[in-house]
Amino acid sequence: EVFGWNEWGIWGLGWGSHPPWLDFGGSDVGFDPQEAPIPVPESELRRRSAQEVRRSLPIFPYRDELVAAIAQHQILVIEGETGSGKTTQIPQYLHEEVG
């Protein structure tokens, strides 16, 4: 057992083949590239995250009703709490309907 810097650049206290916080259940794990997960592009992660944020806004369940009301009325007053998605999501909903 060696004390000092190990292959991970971590000051070790005689860990052996791997640090104690990396538990392999008592056996070494081999790496098979065929079984490796396919990496998800960062742009896809951001897109998914943006969709999750949009769905979490209080205004989201009213999307269809809002779009229909805007189409039906020349003037529409929309009231909602700060952060509910009024300013960001309603223009996006209209863009999606027209675009």
Backbone torsions as a table, in degrees:
resi	resn	phi	psi	omega
1	GLU	NA	132.0	-176.2
2	VAL	-113.5	135.3	175.4
3	PHE	-98.8	136.9	179.2
4	GLY	132.9	-160.9	-177.2
5	TRP	-69.6	134.7	178.1
6	ASN	-105.8	-172.8	-176.8
7	GLU	-65.9	-16.4	178.8
8	TRP	-92.9	2.0	-178.0
9	GLY	75.7	24.0	-179.2
10	ILE	-114.0	139.8	176.8
11	TRP	-68.1	113.7	-174.4
12	GLY	-102.1	158.4	178.1
13	LEU	-118.2	42.3	177.8
14	GLY	78.7	48.3	-175.7
15	TRP	-72.5	-26.9	-172.4
16	GLY	94.5	-131.6	-172.9
17	SER	-81.6	-20.6	179.8
18	HIS	-155.8	157.0	-179.9
19	PRO	-64.9	153.2	-176.5
20	PRO	-64.2	-26.2	-179.4
21	TRP	-76.7	-7.7	178.0
22	LEU	-104.2	87.4	-172.0
23	ASP	-92.1	119.4	178.4
24	PHE	-100.3	13.3	-179.8
25	GLY	70.7	28.6	176.2
26	GLY	90.7	-2.3	178.7
27	SER	-137.6	152.4	176.4
28	ASP	-73.8	144.0	-178.9
29	VAL	-105.6	126.1	176.9
30	GLY	-82.8	155.0	179.6
31	PHE	-106.4	120.4	176.6
32	ASP	-111.2	111.9	-177.9
33	PRO	-57.5	-27.0	179.5
34	GLN	-68.5	-25.6	-178.6
35	GLU	-98.2	0.6	-178.8
36	ALA	-68.4	140.6	177.6
37	PRO	-65.3	146.0	178.4
38	ILE	-75.3	123.9	-178.5
39	PRO	-65.8	140.0	178.2
40	VAL	-93.5	125.9	179.6
41	PRO	-57.6	145.9	-178.5
42	GLU	-58.9	-35.8	179.6
43	SER	-63.0	-36.1	178.2
44	GLU	-68.9	-39.5	177.4
45	LEU	-62.9	-40.8	178.6
46	ARG	-65.6	-40.8	179.7
47	ARG	-62.6	-45.7	178.5
48	ARG	-61.4	-42.9	-179.3
49	SER	-62.8	-41.9	179.6
50	ALA	-62.9	-41.1	178.3
51	GLN	-64.2	-40.4	179.0
52	GLU	-64.0	-40.4	178.7
53	VAL	-64.3	-45.4	179.7
54	ARG	-59.1	-43.0	-178.9
55	ARG	-69.3	-23.1	-178.1
56	SER	-84.1	-11.5	-179.0
57	LEU	-72.0	145.1	-178.3
58	PRO	-58.7	-25.1	-176.8
59	ILE	-79.2	-18.7	-172.9
60	PHE	-55.2	-45.2	-179.0
61	PRO	-62.3	-17.4	-177.0
62	TYR	-99.6	9.5	-174.6
63	ARG	-51.9	-57.1	-175.8
64	ASP	-63.1	-40.5	178.0
65	GLU	-63.0	-41.6	179.6
66	LEU	-64.9	-45.7	-179.7
67	VAL	-61.6	-42.3	178.8
68	ALA	-65.4	-42.3	179.9
69	ALA	-65.2	-39.5	178.7
70	ILE	-66.0	-37.6	178.6
71	ALA	-69.6	-30.4	-175.2
72	GLN	-86.3	-28.2	-173.6
73	HIS	-119.4	142.5	177.0
74	GLN	-73.9	-35.2	179.8
75	ILE	-125.5	132.9	-179.3
76	LEU	-143.3	125.5	177.6
77	VAL	-99.4	123.4	-179.4
78	ILE	-113.6	123.4	-178.7
79	GLU	-116.8	138.0	178.0
80	GLY	-168.9	162.8	-179.6
81	GLU	-63.4	155.3	172.7
82	THR	-59.2	132.9	179.2
83	GLY	86.8	5.9	-178.1
84	SER	-79.7	-15.9	178.5
85	GLY	109.4	8.2	-177.6
86	LYS	-59.0	-52.0	-173.3
87	THR	-73.9	-35.7	-175.6
88	THR	-91.3	-37.9	-170.7
89	GLN	-89.5	-36.4	-179.2
90	ILE	-61.0	-47.0	175.2
91	PRO	-59.8	-35.8	178.6
92	GLN	-66.6	-41.7	177.7
93	TYR	-59.8	-44.4	-179.6
94	LEU	-65.9	-40.0	177.7
95	HIS	-61.7	-41.7	179.5
96	GLU	-65.8	-36.2	-179.6
97	GLU	-71.0	-40.4	-177.1
98	VAL	-82.0	-39.9	-175.1
99	GLY	-73.7	NA	NA
